[in-house]
Amino acid sequence: MKTRFDPRRLALGAAAPVLALLVAVLITSLILLATGDPVGDVWKQMLKAPKPGQFTDMINSATVLYFSAIAVAIGFKMNLFNIGVDGQYRVAAFAAAAVGGQALLPGPLNILLILVVAMAAGAFWAGIAAWLKYSRGVSEVISTIMLNAIATGVVAWLLAKVAADQAEGSNEIGTKELPESSRVGGIKLLSGTNKEVYGLIVLAILVGFLYWFVINRTRFGFDLRATGRSESAAVASGVDVKRMVLTSMLLSGAVAGLVGLPLLLGENYNYGTDFQAGLGFSGIAIALIGRNNAVGIGLGALLWAYLEKQAVTLPIATDVDDSIVKIIQGVMVLAVVIAYEVVRRVGQRIEQQQVTKQLAAQDAQPVAAEGAKA
């Protein structure tokens, strides 16, 4: 059955993020006015088109954030709040780097091994929270937050063990570097810069497509969405809710395991104390902005990365601290949650009015028919 294009529905879907952006701009401008900072100069700098090198950095940052947001969105579709993506990807990145640095397999096979190890480690760490909820009913919010803290300690302890095995006098703390044959080359996207886009952007696109397909075109995706909307209705239709909780958390953790791989395979080539942290929490915000939609998440990741990259030049150009960007991002997330609820209610009201008109028209048809017979 073909779905009919509905411009009104499309407009309602676009209204929420646009409204959230407008609210974020308004509130940020008021804050700048209250502190005496130049509002016009700040927005002029923020809205500047990025240079080729900055644009490449933005795409790379968005690629990493996309993995993180998709991992969060899988849980959100099930009405599960996987707050532990940050811990899951750090454990996964360390495990993948430790195994990959041993060069157990040649060339591309070692890259495949790194991918498998990362996904398995991420799923394992998320599986702890899944088992606690499955068997003991422990809230995944509490368990994943605690597991984030544990992951930080475990990885730090393991890194100290790795450092103890390095050459005496070395200040480097990290895993062995990946051999050159196990690194993923970049893609030259723009001229005018030597920077390249991470090669794993192809994997990010594939993950996004698979997420869309599974959620919207498979029985598993239907059961997952149905369980997220109403557990009682899902149980009545024969869905094993506990199994769905376990499966969705494992899938979320497996995707979370991919978050650090663009950095590992395309830039750092090992896991050390300077490995980027905090990507899991950004993924939560981006999933909310993108409304758990594969395309929406991609646009949200690009917007988030754009704001972060523009923030770097803000203090130099305007003497305004770059923390103002954090305010923009925070207000935008809060505004988008409220905006989606407002738009949802407006949409419901419009649908109710349409149904009322259709029922009134159906009731009027028999009356007109009887009048014609008379």
LINDA-V918683 format. One record per residue. N is the residue number from 0. PHI is phi in whole degrees, -180 to 180 (NA if undefined). PSI is psi in whole degrees, -180 to 180 (* if undefined). NEAR is the number of other C-alpha atoms within 10 Angstrom. Layout:
# LINDA-V918683
[[N PHI PSI NEAR] [N PHI PSI NEAR]]
This chain:
# LINDA-V918683
[[0 NA 126 3] [1 -81 140 4] [2 -88 132 5] [3 -80 135 6] [4 -68 127 8] [5 -120 101 8] [6 -63 -31 9] [7 -66 -41 11] [8 -67 -39 11] [9 -64 -41 10] [10 -65 -41 10] [11 -65 -38 15] [12 -65 -36 16] [13 -82 -19 14] [14 -65 -40 16] [15 -63 -53 23] [16 -65 -35 23] [17 -65 -44 14] [18 -62 -41 18] [19 -64 -41 22] [20 -63 -43 18] [21 -63 -41 14] [22 -64 -42 19] [23 -63 -42 22] [24 -65 -42 16] [25 -64 -49 14] [26 -65 -42 15] [27 -63 -40 21] [28 -63 -40 19] [29 -64 -39 13] [30 -65 -43 15] [31 -63 -41 17] [32 -64 -42 12] [33 -66 -31 9] [34 -94 -1 9] [35 79 17 9] [36 -86 154 16] [37 -74 104 14] [38 -63 -48 16] [39 -61 -43 12] [40 -64 -38 15] [41 -63 -49 20] [42 -71 -31 15] [43 -63 -41 11] [44 -71 -42 15] [45 -65 -32 19] [46 -93 5 12] [47 -66 142 9] [48 -67 132 11] [49 -68 146 15] [50 -71 165 11] [51 -52 -43 16] [52 -66 -41 15] [53 -66 -38 16] [54 -64 -40 21] [55 -64 -43 22] [56 -61 -38 20] [57 -65 -43 23] [58 -63 -42 20] [59 -63 -44 23] [60 -64 -41 23] [61 -65 -34 24] [62 -62 -46 26] [63 -64 -45 25] [64 -66 -30 30] [65 -64 -45 30] [66 -57 -45 32] [67 -62 -45 32] [68 -69 -37 34] [69 -64 -40 30] [70 -60 -43 33] [71 -67 -41 32] [72 -64 -33 28] [73 -59 -44 27] [74 -68 -42 23] [75 -59 -38 22] [76 -62 -27 21] [77 -94 4 23] [78 65 32 18] [79 -110 140 18] [80 -108 92 19] [81 -82 88 27] [82 -82 -2 24] [83 -96 15 31] [84 -58 -35 34] [85 -61 -46 28] [86 -70 -38 31] [87 -64 -43 34] [88 -74 -29 35] [89 -71 -42 30] [90 -62 -43 25] [91 -66 -43 33] [92 -65 -39 32] [93 -65 -47 28] [94 -61 -43 24] [95 -65 -40 30] [96 -67 -40 27] [97 -65 -43 23] [98 -74 -44 19] [99 -64 -35 29] [100 -67 -19 20] [101 -79 -13 14] [102 52 51 20] [103 -69 -27 11] [104 -126 155 13] [105 -79 143 11] [106 43 -124 14] [107 -58 -30 13] [108 -65 -34 14] [109 -69 -35 22] [110 -64 -44 21] [111 -62 -41 14] [112 -62 -41 18] [113 -62 -43 27] [114 -62 -46 21] [115 -65 -45 17] [116 -63 -43 24] [117 -62 -46 32] [118 -67 -39 27] [119 -67 -42 23] [120 -66 -42 26] [121 -63 -43 31] [122 -66 -38 26] [123 -62 -46 20] [124 -67 -39 27] [125 -70 -29 32] [126 -65 -26 25] [127 -63 -48 18] [128 -66 -38 26] [129 -64 -43 29] [130 -66 -40 18] [131 -63 -39 15] [132 -74 -40 17] [133 -65 -45 19] [134 -97 -28 10] [135 -123 -4 9] [136 72 22 12] [137 -73 134 14] [138 -59 131 15] [139 -67 -25 23] [140 -63 -49 15] [141 -67 -48 14] [142 -66 -40 19] [143 -71 -35 25] [144 -64 -44 18] [145 -64 -39 15] [146 -67 -29 22] [147 -60 -47 22] [148 -65 -41 13] [149 -65 -41 13] [150 -60 -41 21] [151 -59 -46 16] [152 -68 -42 12] [153 -63 -47 14] [154 -65 -40 21] [155 -62 -41 17] [156 -65 -43 12] [157 -68 -36 16] [158 -64 -37 19] [159 -63 -37 15] [160 -65 -41 14] [161 -65 -42 16] [162 -63 -33 19] [163 -66 -22 12] [164 -91 -3 10] [165 -84 171 15] [166 -62 145 9] [167 -66 137 8] [168 91 -7 6] [169 -81 136 9] [170 -94 -4 9] [171 -77 129 11] [172 -118 108 19] [173 177 177 23] [174 -77 171 28] [175 -64 147 20] [176 -70 146 19] [177 -68 142 23] [178 -64 155 16] [179 -58 -33 11] [180 -71 -12 14] [181 -106 17 24] [182 -104 147 22] [183 -101 117 19] [184 -68 159 16] [185 -88 177 17] [186 -118 126 15] [187 -76 107 14] [188 -97 -40 15] [189 -130 148 14] [190 -83 161 10] [191 92 5 9] [192 -152 149 14] [193 -88 -7 11] [194 -76 149 18] [195 -124 151 19] [196 -78 141 22] [197 -53 135 26] [198 -63 -26 19] [199 -76 6 22] [200 -63 -29 20] [201 -64 -41 12] [202 -66 -37 15] [203 -63 -42 23] [204 -64 -41 16] [205 -64 -43 12] [206 -63 -41 19] [207 -62 -42 19] [208 -65 -45 14] [209 -63 -39 14] [210 -60 -49 19] [211 -61 -46 18] [212 -65 -48 13] [213 -64 -43 14] [214 -68 -39 20] [215 -106 -13 13] [216 -129 11 12] [217 -129 159 12] [218 -64 -38 11] [219 -60 -45 16] [220 -63 -39 20] [221 -64 -45 14] [222 -62 -38 21] [223 -64 -47 27] [224 -67 -39 20] [225 -65 -40 20] [226 -67 -38 22] [227 -65 -32 19] [228 -84 -38 14] [229 -159 107 12] [230 -64 -41 18] [231 -63 -41 12] [232 -67 -38 12] [233 -65 -43 18] [234 -62 -42 14] [235 -63 -29 9] [236 -90 5 11] [237 96 14 9] [238 -84 133 18] [239 -83 98 14] [240 -63 -43 19] [241 -62 -40 14] [242 -66 -38 12] [243 -65 -39 18] [244 -61 -48 21] [245 -62 -47 20] [246 -66 -45 17] [247 -66 -38 25] [248 -67 -39 30] [249 -65 -42 27] [250 -64 -41 20] [251 -61 -43 28] [252 -66 -37 34] [253 -64 -43 29] [254 -68 -37 27] [255 -59 -32 37] [256 -64 -19 37] [257 -86 -11 34] [258 -57 -45 33] [259 -85 -5 29] [260 -70 -36 27] [261 -58 -37 27] [262 -71 -42 21] [263 -68 -47 24] [264 -88 -20 26] [265 -118 -4 19] [266 -146 -60 14] [267 -82 -41 16] [268 69 6 23] [269 -160 172 22] [270 -110 121 27] [271 -135 -173 20] [272 -68 -18 14] [273 -95 9 9] [274 -66 135 15] [275 -61 131 11] [276 -114 171 14] [277 84 3 12] [278 -70 -27 23] [279 -67 -38 28] [280 -71 -35 17] [281 -64 -35 19] [282 -62 -35 30] [283 -62 -47 26] [284 -63 -42 24] [285 -69 -38 30] [286 -62 -39 28] [287 -67 -44 22] [288 -63 -42 29] [289 -82 1 22] [290 55 35 22] [291 61 21 22] [292 -100 137 20] [293 -57 -45 24] [294 -73 -43 14] [295 -60 -39 18] [296 -65 -39 28] [297 -62 -44 25] [298 -66 -39 17] [299 -64 -40 25] [300 -65 -40 30] [301 -65 -42 22] [302 -64 -44 17] [303 -62 -46 22] [304 -65 -38 22] [305 -61 -46 22] [306 -63 -41 19] [307 -66 -41 19] [308 -72 -37 19] [309 -68 -28 19] [310 -65 -26 21] [311 -63 -38 14] [312 -91 -8 16] [313 -62 -47 21] [314 -63 -33 13] [315 -71 -41 11] [316 -83 -29 12] [317 -129 -5 18] [318 64 18 13] [319 -100 133 18] [320 -62 141 14] [321 -70 -6 18] [322 -66 -14 13] [323 -62 -28 16] [324 -67 -36 20] [325 -62 -37 13] [326 -65 -44 15] [327 -59 -48 19] [328 -64 -44 21] [329 -64 -45 13] [330 -64 -38 19] [331 -63 -42 26] [332 -65 -46 22] [333 -63 -42 16] [334 -67 -37 20] [335 -69 -35 25] [336 -64 -45 17] [337 -67 -42 15] [338 -63 -41 21] [339 -62 -39 22] [340 -67 -42 12] [341 -62 -46 14] [342 -65 -38 17] [343 -62 -43 15] [344 -68 -39 12] [345 -62 -44 13] [346 -62 -41 16] [347 -62 -41 12] [348 -65 -41 12] [349 -64 -43 13] [350 -63 -41 12] [351 -63 -40 12] [352 -65 -38 12] [353 -66 -42 12] [354 -63 -42 12] [355 -61 -43 12] [356 -65 -40 12] [357 -66 -42 12] [358 -65 -40 11] [359 -64 -40 11] [360 -66 -39 11] [361 -66 -37 11] [362 -69 -30 11] [363 -78 -25 11] [364 -64 -49 11] [365 -60 -37 11] [366 -63 -43 10] [367 -67 -37 10] [368 -65 -42 10] [369 -65 -39 9] [370 -63 -36 9] [371 -68 -39 8] [372 -66 -39 6] [373 -66 * 5]]
